[in-house]
Amino acid sequence: MTPGHYETLLLDIDQDGIALLTVNRPDKLNALNSTVLSELESTVTRIREDDDVKLVILTGAGEKAFVAGADIKELNTLNSESGEELSRRGQEVFAGFENLGKPVIALVNGYALGGGAELAMACHMRIATDNAVFGLPEVGLGLIPGYGGTQRLPALIGKSKAMELILTGGQVKAGEAMSLGLVNGVYSTEQALDEAKKLASKILKNGPVAVEKAIEAVNSSDRPDGFEKEAALFGELCDTEDFKEGTSAFLDKRKPDFKGR
Ligand code: CO8
């Protein structure tokens, strides 16, 4: 896949198959307008279909913001019908990242507010820069989080603290986000991308099908059929070449050579 031409996104794919996807509206702190949402949706489809892309790092342009939320200018004109429609649409686009079948790491480099925090939470892991700020300020706008925040935040940090953050519209800085379990690591702005890539390369050493199924299983952890799903996926993996290779390599005392099938 050649990097795409987008109005509001930048996409770069390196030789290791790591796609760096950047929301690129720095003058509006990368706020999610309808163009960003559409372009994120089409990029997810492209990345899903491209076997050369193994993992995604999602970030925001500039040093001030990851994504400062949904575009408030666009929100201002919503009514009950268009609001519900937009909420569902955003939920679907974000679920596209969650269910991509390839790991997605959010590199949260500044403000992650409202829809920006929700986008980061839809990713599988989050690396933050030390100036990152998370918050769901929607109640201050007379709204609630509408891109999955009321569902994913309690799953990530527990209902009580999630309730506090959502009801107060309060913000947490990187250090507190780390202690809450909202992010996987905090680094300086200069270091953070390298650290995200280090995390990526640790993941990419493993069997790609196993990684995909592990994501699917963990994504099922808050569903009633989670245990059944785990057993079914485990069984599927036992029929893969990667499983034979991984176990044989251990027994032969050599490194596995996974083929991703
Ligand atoms: N939407 C639109 N424009 C934005 C947004 C935004 N969310 N955030 C920043 N901008 C724009 C500003 O208007 C400004 O533009 P301009 O230069 O043309 O005036 C530019 O970005 C720079 O911003 P500031 O001058 O405000 O920068 P500061 O450093 O002074 O402040 C803040 C940074 C604190 C991040 C501030 O910009 C801010 O509070 N932004 C809004 C944050 C917010 O409330 N986000 C939540 C939005 S609601 C939401 O995300 C709902 C998601 C669910 C939707 C469901 C759909 C139905």
Residues whose N, C-alpha, C, O or C-beta is under 5 A from the ligand:
A	BS01	CO8	D27 K28 L29 A31 A68 G69 A70 D71 I72 K73 G83 L86 S87 Y111 L113 G114 G115 P137 I144 P145 G146 Y147
